[in-house]
Amino acid sequence: MPTFILTGNYESSAIKGMIASPSDREAAARALIEAAGGKLLHFYLTSGERDFMAISEAPSMQDMLPALMAVGASGQISHMRTVQAFTAAEFKAAQEKAKAIAAAYKPPA
């Protein structure tokens, strides 16, 4: 199953809500990802450029997209980024396939 890394920032209104009524944001992320057919592997609150990072698995990006849309529609998260992560074995397989098909590419002259 593909692995996805999601990062983002909480809007000030979200932070005000968390201060007024503390909540388990990992549980909220887990519920949403599971509802989309995925599995939350890790959830971290982070310092620096982004406020959180979630590492999850889902059958495909098409399965993750509705969850991302739901988060975005809440208006409580900004700078959301999602990237697909690859294991070393998956990347090696990609390298092998690239080697096999490289001759089919003709670069611009």
C-alpha positions in Angstrom: 0.0 0.0 0.0 1.4 3.5 -0.8 2.8 5.6 2.0 1.9 9.3 2.2 3.5 12.0 4.3 1.2 14.9 5.1 2.3 18.2 6.7 0.5 21.4 7.5 -0.1 24.3 9.9 -2.9 25.0 12.3 -4.7 28.3 11.7 -4.9 30.7 14.7 -8.6 29.8 15.1 -7.7 26.1 15.4 -5.1 26.9 18.0 -7.5 29.0 20.0 -10.0 26.0 19.9 -7.3 23.6 21.1 -6.4 25.9 24.0 -10.1 26.4 24.9 -10.9 22.7 24.6 -7.7 20.4 24.4 -8.2 17.5 22.1 -6.2 14.5 20.8 -5.3 15.6 17.3 -3.8 12.2 16.5 -7.2 10.5 17.2 -8.9 13.1 14.9 -6.3 12.4 12.1 -6.7 8.6 12.6 -10.5 8.7 12.4 -10.4 10.7 9.1 -7.7 8.6 7.4 -9.5 5.4 8.5 -12.8 6.7 7.1 -11.0 7.2 3.8 -9.8 3.6 3.8 -6.3 4.3 5.0 -4.2 3.7 8.1 -2.4 6.2 10.2 1.1 4.9 10.9 2.6 7.9 12.8 1.4 11.4 13.9 3.8 14.1 15.2 3.3 17.7 16.3 6.4 19.4 15.0 8.4 22.6 15.6 9.7 24.7 12.7 8.0 25.4 9.4 5.1 23.0 9.9 2.9 22.2 12.9 2.2 18.6 12.3 3.3 15.6 10.2 1.2 12.4 9.6 2.6 9.3 8.0 -0.2 7.1 6.6 -0.9 4.3 4.1 -3.9 4.2 1.7 -4.7 2.1 -1.3 -4.1 5.1 -3.6 -4.0 8.9 -3.8 -7.6 8.7 -5.0 -8.4 7.3 -1.5 -6.5 10.0 0.3 -7.9 12.9 -1.7 -11.3 13.0 0.0 -9.7 13.1 3.4 -7.4 15.9 2.3 -10.4 17.8 0.9 -12.3 17.4 4.2 -9.4 18.8 6.1 -9.0 21.7 3.6 -12.7 22.5 3.7 -12.6 22.9 7.5 -10.6 26.1 7.1 -8.5 25.2 10.2 -5.4 23.9 8.4 -3.1 25.8 6.0 0.0 25.0 4.0 -1.1 21.4 3.7 1.3 19.3 1.7 1.1 15.6 0.7 3.9 13.6 -0.8 4.1 9.9 -1.6 7.1 8.1 0.1 8.9 5.2 -1.3 10.9 2.5 0.4 14.4 1.7 -0.7 13.1 -1.5 -2.4 10.4 0.4 -4.3 13.0 3.0 -5.4 15.4 0.3 -6.5 12.6 -1.3 -8.6 12.0 2.1 -10.2 15.6 2.4 -11.0 15.6 -1.0 -12.7 12.5 -0.1 -14.7 14.2 3.2 -15.7 17.2 1.2 -16.9 15.0 -1.0 -19.0 13.1 1.8 -20.7 15.8 4.5 -20.9 16.6 3.7 -24.5 13.0 4.6 -25.5 13.5 8.2 -24.6 14.9 10.6 -27.1 16.0 13.9 -25.5 15.4 17.2 -27.3 18.2 18.1 -29.8 
